[in-house]
Amino acid sequence: MRISVVGCGYLGAVHAASMAELGHEVVGIDVDGPKTAALNEARAPFYEPGFEELLARTLATGRLRFSTDVTEAAGAQVHFVCVGTPQKRGEYAADLRYVQEAVESLLGVLAPGDLVVGKSTVPVGTAARLAELVGEKVPGALLAWNPEFLREGFAVHDTLEPDRLVYGLPAGDDGATAERLLDAVYAPIVARGTPKVTTDFATAEMVKTAANSFLATKISFINAMAELCEATGADVKQLADAIGYDDRIGRKFLNAGLGFGGGCLPKDIRAFMARAGELGADQALTFLREVDNINMRRRIRMVELAREVLDGSLLGKHVAVLGAAFKPDSDDIRDSPALNVAAQLQLQGAVVRVTDPAAVDNARRLWPQLDYAPTPEEAAAGADAVLVLTEWRQYRELDPAAFGTVVRQKRVLDGRNALDREAWTAAGWTYRALGRRTD
């Protein structure tokens, strides 16, 4: 099939290359000229394991190209909309300008029988409004909503081997036509027996925000337990292990620590609350406000813990921060808890040096006032304390004995409960973590 992908950021670029991998002829459209040029040269504009290899492989087949000219999407049967929906400045609601502009840009190239497929995370009601616009301007063209469920660090796998497909479809024969087209797009995935949910627009729009809200709630729940553990002397890691054996609960997303960040969970739960308020159902999601509050409190608590470990004062103390990305295997620093903590430490008088395997360049652009180092050893040279704030494998696998030779004081704060406490304490380190006993 001929496919276009409008918006070639993180979601769109991965989706375009993945669709070419499935055998389709794909053109990716983006307004950013340098970005499309880089993609055409198989240079990924972001860090994502496995993506650059996929990009090079699919470009070499001749089935994939990128352009700034939307007219090159003409002739495609299916047009995916993969643009961002950031939080509006000064409010919780999602900014839908880019989705609106993307759909409007396609109106000039759509033909009857074409299918526009939204993948962006949008508030309930967006798809119905855009479907009406498409149908009015190009009679016979259809719209469906097919939310994405990508995990940064696993985006290629999650696109090519998803755990489910969700189709938000129009009613009647139009819905059947849209479903057939989507099944053709995802033919190898459908053939594997991947679970598929076909539903209406509103349900499909809610799936992604509901899923993210549930995950955010689970993370904030265990972090609330960490607060209680600190007050009672209990150990949150052992607590999480114990309740995680219950298959109704599960162990995933029960790692207490700095909490969540990134470009999805924070803004999605806030947009969900905003839309519920617009619909007069705000009381249904009031619990998400506390989920958000708990999450933000973890950052404050980490700064407090650092001050406590550093003998009650941050002033003039040298602090190494291991991690800038909001999660490992990513260079995404949007709403990064690690960088937020690093900046707060510096504002309160600490001398902070940050390192990250992938996100230093992005961090330097956004937080130029911080100092950066290329390796953990250089970041920690002469440090009075080391904070592990992103759980990269490289940090989990550090040799605490060797690492201890570069610091001034062997004090480590494990902001993700990711280190082997026994190994670090055996090497002479003072180990502290959120929600963990000090013994």
Number of C-alpha atoms within 10 A of each C-alpha: 16 19 24 31 31 30 25 26 19 20 23 24 26 22 24 29 31 23 26 25 20 16 17 19 21 29 26 29 28 24 14 13 14 12 19 24 15 13 24 18 14 19 16 21 16 17 17 20 16 13 23 19 12 18 25 18 16 24 20 12 12 11 17 27 23 26 22 18 12 20 14 15 24 17 15 20 20 25 26 26 27 29 26 24 22 20 19 14 9 6 11 19 24 22 18 19 13 17 24 14 11 20 22 15 14 20 16 14 16 26 18 12 17 20 25 26 26 29 23 24 29 28 23 19 14 18 24 18 10 20 21 14 17 22 15 11 13 18 14 15 21 27 29 27 31 25 23 22 21 16 13 21 18 15 23 22 16 16 21 17 13 16 13 15 20 21 25 26 28 22 12 8 9 17 20 13 16 27 19 13 18 19 17 13 20 16 13 15 20 16 9 9 9 14 12 13 12 15 17 19 23 17 18 24 27 18 18 22 24 15 15 20 23 16 17 23 21 18 23 30 19 23 26 19 19 27 21 15 19 17 10 11 14 17 19 28 22 11 16 21 15 12 14 16 11 10 8 8 13 14 15 12 18 22 21 27 29 30 25 22 22 18 18 20 21 22 22 27 26 22 25 25 25 20 21 18 16 11 10 10 13 15 10 11 18 13 13 19 13 14 22 20 12 20 25 19 16 25 22 15 16 26 19 16 17 23 19 12 19 18 9 11 15 23 15 13 20 25 29 31 29 31 29 34 31 28 22 21 20 23 23 24 23 18 18 24 29 27 26 18 23 30 17 16 23 21 13 14 14 20 20 26 23 27 24 27 21 20 21 22 14 17 23 15 9 13 15 11 11 16 17 21 18 13 14 24 20 17 25 29 19 17 23 21 26 26 25 25 31 28 21 19 13 14 19 16 11 15 13 21 16 10 16 20 14 17 21 14 19 22 24 26 23 26 27 18 23 20 22 14 17 10 13 21 18 11 16 14 20 18 22 22 28 25 27 22 16 11 8
